[in-house]
Amino acid sequence: MNLSGKTRARQLFVAPLVAIIALLVAVAPASAKPTRPSASTAATSTLAASSWFPGAYCTFDVSYRWSGIKGSGFTASVNLVDASGATIASAPQVRNVSGSGTVEFVFNFTGSVGASRNIYTRGSLLSNGVEVSGSVATSPGFASSCGGSYGVRSFTTIDLS
């Protein structure tokens, strides 16, 4: 086989391979494709001593807000984490939210871990259990010695779409 024969054989192999790959990408389910954040994607998370229950020991208001995420049917996930990112407490996941919304919770701890440490709220949207790009937000740290068992109250879920 001369050089032009090798080139022709390569063309006969590569062209169908490219066509098969393009077909697989085109027919992949939407959930298998990564979600890209739009230019106006935003997510914020807050953590503060509770204004719903002023003066209540170890009670915190938590808010997670997101906007501009393309798609729908997401799950909002909110956790309290320590400085290493380890989960201290989890709120119930809120299912079937759109690309813009807010969830708010009140966490109440019943004990103490002793020494004060910084805790944070970490919110994100999930699509089929995977974090959606551009949806993750972590609050500034809040010094607290609270820990142990906890309770969670859900106050609002606002779909902004």
N, C-alpha and C positions, 0 to 999 in steps of 0.2 A: 504494500500500500504506500503510495507516494504521499507527499505533504498535503496536497489538496484532498486526497482521500481521507486522511486523518482529520482534517478540518471539517469535511463533510460529515464524517461519523460523529464528531463532537457536536456539530449543529443538530444532527438527528437525535442525539441524546439529551442535550441541554434544553432545547426548545420545549419538548413535552414535560420535562421536569419543572421548568419555570411555570408552565401552564397549570400543572397539578398543584403546585404551591399556591399560586394565585387563586385557584378555585377553592382550596382548603381555607385560606384566609377569608375569602368572601362568604363562605357558608358557615363559618364558625359562629356559635351562638353569641349573642351580645354579651352575656355574662362572662364569656371566656376572654373577651377583649378588654385590655386595661382601660380604665376611665382616666382621661386626661383633664386636669383642671383648666378652666377657662381663664382668661386674663383677669377676670373680675372675681375670682374665687377668694373667699375669705372665711376664716374660722377663728372664733375666740372662745376662751373658757375663763370663768371666774370662780373664785373661792373666797368666802368671807364669813366672819362670825354671823350667826343667823339673825336676820332682821325679822323673820317670821316668829321666832321664839327668843326675843331679847333676854339676855341674862342666863339663858339655858347653858349649862356647862357642857362643853365638847359638842356643840351643835353648830353645823356649818351649812350655809346656803351655797349651792353649786349651780352654775349655769353654763350651758354649752350652746353656742350659736354658730350656724354655718350658712353660707349663701353662695350662689353661683356654681354649684356642682351640677354638671350635666347628668341627667338621668332621674330615676325614681325607684321606689321599692327598696330603699336603703334601710339599714338598721343603725340607729344612733346608740353609741356605746359610751358610757361615762364611768370613769374610775377615779378613785383617790389613790395617788401613788406617793412613794417616798422619793428621796433624792436619787436613789439608784434606779428608779423606774419600777420597783416592785409594787404590785397592787396591794393596797391596804384595805380597800373597800370597793365594792362594785354596786352601781345602781342597776335596776332592771333595764334590760335593753328595750328600746322603743322601736318597734318594727314598722315597716312600710312608710317611711318618711320620704319626702321629696328632696330636691337639691338645695332647698333653703328652708330653714326652720330654727326652732329653739326648744330645748328641753331644760327643765329646772327640777332640782331635787333638794331635799334637806337631809343631811346625814347627821345622826346622833350616836356618838360613842358612849359606852357605859363604863369605860375604864381608862387606865393610863398606862403608857409604856415606860414611864419614869422620866428620863431625860427628854428635854424638848428637841424636836427635829423639824425640818421643813417638810410640809406636805403640799401636794399639788393636785389640781384637777386635770385629768387628761381625757379629752373628748375626741371621738372620731366617728366617721360613717363607715359602715361595713357593707360590702356587696358580696354575697355568698361567702361571708366569713372573712373576707380580705379587706384591709383598710383601703379606702378610696383616696387616691392621691389628691392632695390639697385640702383634705378635710380634717387633718389632725391639728388640735390646739391644746396647749398646756398653759395653765394659769401661772402667775407668779407664785413663788413660795409663800407659805403661811406657817409661822412657827407654832408648834403645838406639841403637847405631851400626851394628847388623847390617843386612845387605842382600844384594843380588846374587841368585844362584840359590839355590833352596831345595828341601827335601824335606819331605814330609808323611807322617806315620804316623797311621792311624786306630786308636784303641784301643777305643772303645765307642760303641754306639748303643743307647740304652735307651728303649724305648717304654713310657711310664708309664700308658697308658690301659688 
